Amino acid sequence: MEAHTAAPALTVRGISKTYRLWATPASRLWVPLLYRMAGLVPLASLSGWLRRRAQARVHDHPALQGVDFSLRRGEALGIIGHNGSGKSTLLQIVAGVLAPTAGTVQVNGRVAALLELGSGFNPELTGRENVRVNAAILGLTPAQVAARMDDIIAFADIGDYIDEPVKTYSSGMALRLAFAVQVHTDPDILIVDEALAVGDAAFQAKAMARIEQILARGTTLLFVGHDLAVLKAFCHRAMLLERGRVVMEGLPEDVITEYLQRAHTQTLSKLGYQQPGQALQRLDDGFGFDDVRVLEASVNGVAHVAVGYEAPLAFVLKLRLRPDVAHPLMIFDLMDVRGMQLCGRRIRLPRVAVAGEVVVRVAMKASLQMGVYRVRMRLLDSDSVQQHIVLARQEGSPSFEVVDDSRERFTGLFDLPMDVDVSA
């Protein structure tokens, strides 16, 4: 028992996946035939011609190439990358839905995979009947299914539709029911692929809370999503995939910064912002240009300060701008310790005639609950809310800590002005 507990929850070694793409459906017949003919023909020139004809009708596409990682019990790994980088393919292989071309996957424990939710439902069966079938597939006994049925139905919150055929459901109702089944199986490993955006805002909040409960019990998480704030909130580590290969693995903040820099580099190159000697580069706290970035930032004169509730906070930000930024703008965001954006301001900046420095001052009160907060600063070329180009992104410093426990004053993180009247 101790050896099993000490073993990694998930081990992935040398996983590769190659898809064979055929020029036409008939190529599946012709290619093997041409190769066979090439082996029988005595003339080398004719044999070579036949092989070239065969190769022209088939193409191998490597979706994954030599992916390695392991996860301890209770650890959470987030995987990011552009569309087509191999993220979903990797999750499908780990979940056992897809067979790898090479490599091995070793899973210790029960897996719940939130991949294509609802895809396994039988549209002719009722929601209740589909719950029984799917829960059995996921390894629950009939007694366990019966014991959890009421909780699953209550969580999905689709009312009397639970006893109607699934073919009468909206897509959102089917997703909610499928999600409810998966998160009530007590998984050892939870695989999530863009599945936290199910249902309306209220259900999404409930889904996030349920994921937090599952992780608090020591469940291992493998997460893929484009919501970087969620990745920061849930994951201890992150991995960046590009064209099927792991290009970086480390702390979520570092991997996200690398991902965003690569994405912005491509965009800025196309738009002409990157010129010789003006390349986007990594900074200690993010990325930017030598001549478009935050040079210095402080709060109350220092990089980090501890303050009481409603204490004054004075931010001083020294920026560098260049003249080809036609509509300079700074977005000043306040973030919590998990990287969730709390609030922010769009601050219009003066356009400079020559490369020079601009100083921005922001004053506020620490009307926040006890905790650590930090600032994210983005410099943009933006002529409207809908049109903007990110030129620099820096996060982490300055930061501050509110040391007073204000739960008696208000709940949540903000102390918003409210008029409260109570009458007997």
N, C-alpha and C positions, 0 to 999 in steps of 0.2 A: 504493500500500500504506500509506503514512504517513497519507494522508487518511482511509482506511478505519479505521485504528487510532484516529485522533483523533476520529472521529465517535462520538456517544453510542451506547451499546448499545441503548437503548430510548427512544423519544420518543412521548409521549401528548399529543395536543392536542385540547381541546374535546370529549372523549368524553362522549356522552349515550346513554342507552338507555331507550326508552319501550315499555312493553308495553301492547297494546290488549286490554282485558278485556271480554268479551261477556256480556250478561245471560243469554242462553241460546244453545245451538248454532244455533238458527234465526235468531238476531239477525244472524249473518253474512250471511244472505240478505236479511232485512227492512231492515236499516239502509241499505245502498246503494240499495235500492228506494225507501225513504221519502225519502231525499235527492233521488233522481232525480224523484220525483213532486212534491216541493216546488219544484223548479226549473221544472216544467211548469205548475203551477197558477197562474192569473192572480190569484186573490184573495190579498192579502197576509196576511190573518188565517189562512186555511187553510194557506198556505205555511208560516207561522210555527209553526202547530200541528204540521204534519208534521215540521218540523225538530226541535222540542222532543221529539216522540215518538222520533225517531231518536237524539237525544243521550242520552235516558234509557236506551237499550238498550246503550250502549257507554261504557266508561270507560278513560281513558288513565292508566297508572300509571308515573310517572318513576322508574326504578330508579337511574339515574345522571344527573347534570346538570353538564356542563361541567368534567370532570376533566382537569387538566393536570399533568404532571410529566415529568421526564427522568432517566435513569440513565446515569452514566458506566460504562465497563468496570471491573469489579471492585467496583462499589458495591453495597450491599445496602439495600433499602428494605422496611420492615415496615409493613403496613397493618392497622389495628385499627378496631373499631367494633362496635356492637351487631348482633345478628342482624337482617337485613333492611336493613342500611345500604348494601349494594351491593358488598361486598368480593369475593365469589365471582363476581358478574357482571363486575366489572372484570377479574379474572384470566382469565376465559373469553374476554373480548374480546381481551386482550393475547395469549393463546395461540392465537387464531384459531378458537376453537370457536364463538364467537358473533359475529354482525355488529352493529356499533354503529348506532344510529339517526342519529347525527351525530358528526363528529370523525374523526381519523385516528390510526393507530398505525403507527409506523415501527420495525421490528426489524432490527438488524444482527447476523446470526449465527444459529446453530442454537439452537432453543428446546427445553428439556425441561420439560414441565408435569406436576407431581405433583398432579393435580386429583382426579377420580373414578377412583382407581386400580383397574385391572382391568375397567373398563367396556367396554374395546375388545376383550377376549378373546372368542374363539369357544369356547363351552363344549364343542363336539364335538371340537376339536383338542386335542392333548396340550400340556403346558406347553412343551416344547421347540419345537413347531411354532408356538405363539403367540409365543414369544420371537422367532423368525425373522420372523414377520409384523409384529409391533409394532416391532422394530428397523428393519425396512425402511421402515415408515411414517415413522419418526423420522429417516430419511435415511442410515442405515448401508448400506454395500454388502454383498453376500453374503460377500466376503472378510473384512470387518470383523466381521460377525456371527459367522462361524466362529472368528475369532481371539479373540473375547470371550465366546463361549458358555460355556466352562468357568468363567470368573470370575463370570458372571451366575448360573449354577447354584449355584456354591459360596456366593455371597452370599445368595441366596434361601434356601438350606439347607432344602429340602423333600424331600430324599432321592430315593427311587425314584419318587416321585409325578411327577417331571419328565416321565416318559414315559407318564403316565396322562392321560385326558381331563380338562380343567379342570372339567367338571361334577361330577367326584368330589372336588374340592378343598373344603376349608373356606374361609370368607370370608377368614380370616387368611392362609392359604397363597396365595390368589390375589393378595391385597394385597402380600405379600412379593415374589412373583415380578414383579408389575408395577413395584414400586419398584426392584427390582434392574435391570430393563431400562432404566428411565429414567435411573438414575444412572451407567450405564455407556456413555452415548452421547457423553461429552465435550461437554456443552452449553456454549454461550457465555452463555446466559441460562437460569437455573433458576427456575421458577415453582412455588411450594409453597403448597398450600391445605390446612392441617390434616392434612398427610400424614406428619408425623413421629411419629404415635402408632400406627404399624402394628406388628402382631405383639406379642410378649411384651417384657418389660423388656430382655432380652439383645439382641433384635433392634433395639429402639429405640435402645439405646446404640450399636450398630453403624451404624444409619442416621444418627445424629447425627455420628458420626466420619466417615462417608463424605461427608456434606454439608460438613463442615469441610475435608476434602481437596479437594473440588471448588472451594470458595471460595478456598482457598489458591492455586489455579492461576490466579486472576483472573477467575473466572466471576461474572457479575452475578446478583444474587438479588432476586427479588420474592416476599415472604413474607406470608402471611395466617395468623393463628392466634390462639387465645385464651390460649396459654401466653406470658405477658408476659416471663417469664424467658428463654425461648428467643429471643424477639424482641430482647431486650437483648443476648443473647450473640452473635447473628449480624449484627444490622443496624446500619448507620452512621446511618441516618435513619429516621424513622417518619412516618406520615400517618394522621390520624384522619378517618374518613368518618362522616357522619351524614345519613341520609335522602338518600343519593346525592350529597352534596356534600362537598368537602374543607373541613373546619372548622379544621384546624390541621396544620402540617407543621414538623418540626424535629428536634431530638435525641430519641432514644427515651425518655429519662427524662422530658423535659418533656411529650411527647405522651401517654405513659402516665399521668402525673399528671393531665393534663387529662381523659383518658378516665375514669379512676377517680373523679375529682371529680364529673363529670357523672352517672355511674352512681349514686354515693352520694347526690348531691343529690336525685335522684328518689325513692330509697328513704326517705331521712330526712324528706322532705316528706310522704310518705304516712303515716309512722309518728308524725308530730307532733313530731319533734325540732327542726324549723326553725320558730321563732316570730319575730314581728316583732322585729328587732334581733338575732336569733340565726341568721344565715344562714351556711351553710358557705362558706368562702372560700379562695382560693389563698394559700399562704404561700410563703416563699422556698424551703423544702425539702419542700413537699407541700401538704396542705390540712387544715383543721380549723376549729373555732369559736373565737371570741375567748375563750370561757370553757371550752373543752375542747380542750386542745392541750399540746404540750411547749413550755415557755417557754425553757428553757435546757438545754443538754446538753454535757458535757465528758468527756474521758478523761484521767486523770492531770492534771487541772486546766486542760487546753487543748482546742482544737477538734480538733487532729491531733497525733499523737505518733509518733515512730519508736522502736522498741524492739527488743531482742534476743530470741532464742528463750527462751520460758518466763519472760519478764519479767512482773511484775505489771501488771495493767490495772485501774484503778478508775474506773468510770463513775458520774457523778452527773447525774441527770435531774430537773429541776424541772418539775412538771406543774401544770396548772390544771384543776380539775373543778367541775362544777355539781351541785346536789342532785338534779336529776331523773334523773341517771344511776343507776339502781337497782342495777346489778351492775357497778361499774367494774372494768376489767381492762386491763392493759397487756401487749402482746406485744413482746418485745425480741428481734429477729432479727439474726444476724450474716450479712453478705453479702460475697461476693467482689467483685473489681473489675468483673466482667461482670454483676453483679446477681443471681447465683444464690444462693439461700438456703442457708447451710451448717448452721445450727443456731439454736435460739432457746429462749425461756422464756415461759411464761404466768405473769404476776405479778399476783396478786389485789390490788386497791387498796382502801383504806378508803372507805366512802361518806361524803360530806361533808354536813353539815346546811345550810351556806350555801356559796356559791361561795368556793373557797379553793385554796390550793396544797398539793401533796403532793410530797415528795422521795423518789426511788427511787435506791438505790445498788446497783450490780452489780459484783462483783469476780471476776476470772478471771485465768488465766495465758495468755500468748501462745504456747500450744503448737501453733503453726501453721507451715506452710511459708512460705518467703519470699514476700512480696507485700503488696498493699494491701487492707485490709478496712474495711468501714463498717457502720454500724448503721441498721436500720430500726425505727422505733417506731410502734406502732399503739395507739390508745386505743379501747376497745370498751365497749359495754354488753352483757355476756355472762353469762348464768346457767348455761351449760353449754358443753361443747366444740361441740355441735351447733347451739346457738342463740347467735348473736352479731350485733351491729350495729356497724359501723365508724364511729366519730365523728371520728377524726383519723388521718392517715397522714403521717409525716415520715421522710425518708430522706436519708442522705449525710453528715451530721455528727451525732455525732463519728465520727472515723475514725482508723485507726492503720496503721502499716507495720511489718512484721516484716522486719528487714534481714539476719538470719542465714540462710544456705543450709543447710537441714537434710536434704537428700536422702540423706545417709549414715545419718541416724538412722531415717528412715521415708519411705515413698512417699505420694503423695496430698497432701491439705491438712491432715488431722488426725493427731495423734499419740495414737491410742487406746491405752489400757492393754492389753497382751497378755502372756501367759506363753508363752515360746517354749522348747522343749526339743529339742535335737538329739542323736541317739545314733548312734554309728558301728556 
